[in-house]
Amino acid sequence: MDPVLVECDGSVAIVTLNRPERMNAVNDALRGMLIDTLARLNANPAVRAVVLAGAGDRAFCAGQDLDEAAAVTWQQIVPWLNRQRAMYQAVRDLDKPCVAAVHGVAAGAGFQLALCADWRLTTPVSRWGQPEVKAGLASIVGSYLMTLHVGHTHNLQMSLSGELISGQRAYEIGLVSGLHTEAELPEAALTRARTLAALPPTSVRLSKQRLRAMTQPGFDDACVAGIRAQLECYADGEPQRVMDEFLSKRNARESR
């Protein structure tokens, strides 16, 4: 199966992360195809808006694929995190409006992908968060992206605890643009995207470019800081230990 699916509804492209058996966790195949897909759609004048969604009924995206992350050595950290950065940048680089339709879990890399979108629509019972510290990783890029949406107190509590919050709570603190039932969510995201697609494209493009320019220095700084921090975390050995424990338990469950 392709890890990313695309279908068009008029001038709206619906991009679906398609690894439902792994809760749409990001691996190299998904990452590379998402980057290429978004660049292609951005260059297509017939596409006027993008909906970003996740396949299956469990998650928008549960984060980084731990099979891949656990196999990364410290020598591979810099190119690995630079590819991750390029994925977030591909969403940020869209000159067309992007609506994230988030059901189930949006955690870690999935949380950050959603934060790079322009609109975030979700259900009250979805789960949102930045659980990196629980895996022995520093919360850096996600913490920066949260500064664009919430105040320091909420950012600090989510980044340091690693706890997930409900979609209802995410809406209350300003991370989410709107709430819908799970049945209503796909059509609500498409309706919002159609409304944005109907706007004059030049004014939208220039507005998005200016908004991107205003936040790009902070994003770049966070990505560089994230590389430094994760190099130190991996040198300490905590991420490898935590991920190995998780994978051992998961593999034991799956072998029963």
ZAMARGU-4260 file (C-alpha; in steps of 0.2 Angstrom, whole numbers, plus 5000, padded with zeros to 4 digits):
<rodrens>
0) 5000/5000/5000 | 5006/5018/4997 | 5009/5026/5013 | 5001/5042/5007 | 4985/5043/4997
5) 4978/5058/4987 | 4961/5061/4980 | 4953/5077/4973 | 4936/5084/4976 | 4935/5098/4964
10) 4949/5111/4969 | 4952/5102/4985 | 4966/5088/4987 | 4963/5076/5001 | 4980/5069/5007
15) 4978/5054/5019 | 4992/5046/5029 | 4990/5028/5026 | 4998/5016/5038 | 4982/5012/5049
20) 4990/4996/5055 | 5003/5007/5064 | 4991/5021/5068 | 4999/5031/5053 | 5016/5033/5062
25) 5029/5042/5052 | 5042/5031/5044 | 5054/5035/5030 | 5042/5029/5016 | 5028/5040/5023
30) 5039/5055/5026 | 5047/5055/5009 | 5030/5052/5000 | 5021/5066/5010 | 5035/5078/5006
35) 5034/5074/4987 | 5015/5074/4987 | 5013/5091/4995 | 5026/5099/4984 | 5017/5092/4969
40) 5000/5099/4975 | 5008/5115/4979 | 5014/5117/4961 | 4997/5112/4954 | 4986/5128/4950
45) 4971/5117/4950 | 4973/5113/4968 | 4967/5127/4979 | 4966/5119/4996 | 4972/5103/5005
50) 4964/5092/5018 | 4977/5082/5028 | 4969/5066/5036 | 4974/5049/5043 | 4967/5032/5038
55) 4958/5020/5049 | 4948/5024/5065 | 4962/5025/5078 | 4973/5039/5074 | 4977/5054/5063
60) 4995/5050/5067 | 5003/5043/5082 | 5020/5050/5080 | 5037/5043/5074 | 5037/5025/5070
65) 5047/5017/5085 | 5054/5003/5074 | 5063/5016/5064 | 5067/5027/5079 | 5074/5013/5089
70) 5086/5008/5075 | 5094/5026/5073 | 5112/5027/5079 | 5119/5044/5085 | 5128/5045/5068
75) 5111/5045/5059 | 5103/5058/5071 | 5107/5073/5060 | 5101/5067/5043 | 5086/5058/5051
80) 5080/5074/5060 | 5083/5085/5045 | 5071/5073/5035 | 5059/5075/5049 | 5061/5094/5048
85) 5058/5094/5029 | 5041/5085/5032 | 5035/5099/5043 | 5042/5112/5031 | 5032/5104/5017
90) 5016/5108/5026 | 5022/5125/5031 | 5027/5128/5013 | 5010/5126/5006 | 5004/5142/4997
95) 4986/5135/4998 | 4976/5133/5014 | 4978/5117/5023 | 4965/5109/5035 | 4970/5095/5046
100) 4955/5083/5050 | 4961/5075/5066 | 4952/5060/5074 | 4959/5048/5087 | 4977/5051/5092
105) 4988/5066/5086 | 5004/5064/5096 | 5023/5068/5093 | 5026/5070/5075 | 5008/5069/5071
110) 5004/5083/5083 | 5017/5093/5075 | 5011/5090/5058 | 4994/5096/5063 | 5001/5111/5071
115) 5009/5116/5054 | 4992/5116/5046 | 4981/5132/5045 | 4965/5124/5052 | 4964/5110/5064
120) 4946/5101/5066 | 4944/5087/5077 | 4932/5077/5089 | 4930/5081/5107 | 4937/5063/5112
125) 4953/5064/5101 | 4970/5064/5110 | 4983/5077/5107 | 5000/5079/5114 | 5019/5080/5115
130) 5025/5064/5123 | 5043/5065/5119 | 5049/5067/5137 | 5041/5050/5141 | 5052/5042/5127
135) 5068/5050/5134 | 5068/5064/5121 | 5068/5083/5123 | 5053/5092/5118 | 5060/5106/5107
140) 5051/5108/5089 | 5034/5104/5096 | 5036/5116/5110 | 5041/5130/5098 | 5026/5126/5087
145) 5014/5127/5102 | 5020/5145/5105 | 5011/5150/5089 | 4995/5144/5097 | 4995/5143/5116
150) 5002/5152/5131 | 5017/5147/5140 | 5008/5139/5154 | 4999/5126/5143 | 5015/5124/5133
155) 5026/5120/5148 | 5013/5108/5156 | 5011/5098/5139 | 5029/5098/5135 | 5036/5093/5152
160) 5023/5081/5157 | 5021/5072/5140 | 5003/5069/5144 | 4989/5069/5130 | 4974/5080/5132
165) 4957/5078/5124 | 4951/5087/5108 | 4939/5096/5119 | 4953/5103/5130 | 4964/5107/5115
170) 4949/5117/5108 | 4947/5126/5124 | 4966/5131/5125 | 4967/5137/5107 | 4976/5122/5099
175) 4961/5117/5088 | 4950/5127/5077 | 4933/5118/5078 | 4925/5102/5086 | 4914/5090/5076
180) 4908/5072/5079 | 4918/5058/5071 | 4904/5056/5058 | 4904/5074/5054 | 4922/5077/5054
185) 4927/5072/5036 | 4913/5083/5028 | 4917/5097/5040 | 4935/5098/5035 | 4930/5097/5016
190) 4918/5111/5018 | 4931/5122/5027 | 4943/5118/5013 | 4931/5122/4999 | 4927/5139/5007
195) 4945/5143/5008 | 4948/5136/4990 | 4935/5149/4984 | 4946/5164/4990 | 4956/5173/4978
200) 4972/5163/4976 | 4985/5177/4975 | 4980/5186/4991 | 4979/5169/5000 | 4997/5164/4993
205) 5004/5181/4998 | 4996/5181/5015 | 5003/5163/5019 | 5020/5168/5013 | 5020/5182/5025
210) 5014/5172/5039 | 5027/5159/5035 | 5041/5172/5035 | 5036/5179/5052 | 5038/5162/5060
215) 5052/5154/5049 | 5067/5160/5060 | 5059/5153/5076 | 5056/5137/5067 | 5073/5135/5060
220) 5081/5139/5077 | 5070/5126/5085 | 5075/5113/5072 | 5094/5116/5075 | 5091/5116/5094
225) 5081/5100/5092 | 5096/5091/5084 | 5108/5097/5097 | 5096/5091/5111 | 5092/5074/5103
230) 5111/5070/5100 | 5113/5072/5119 | 5098/5062/5123 | 5103/5048/5112 | 5121/5049/5119
235) 5113/5046/5136 | 5104/5030/5130 | 5087/5034/5137 | 5078/5034/5121 | 5085/5018/5116
240) 5080/5010/5132 | 5062/5016/5133 | 5059/5012/5115 | 5067/4994/5116 | 5055/4991/5131
245) 5040/4997/5122 | 5044/4987/5106 | 5048/4971/5117 | 5030/4973/5125 | 5022/4976/5109
250) 5030/4961/5100 | 5026/4950/5114 | 5007/4955/5113 | 5007/4953/5094 | 5015/4935/5095
255) 5001/4929/5107
</rodrens>
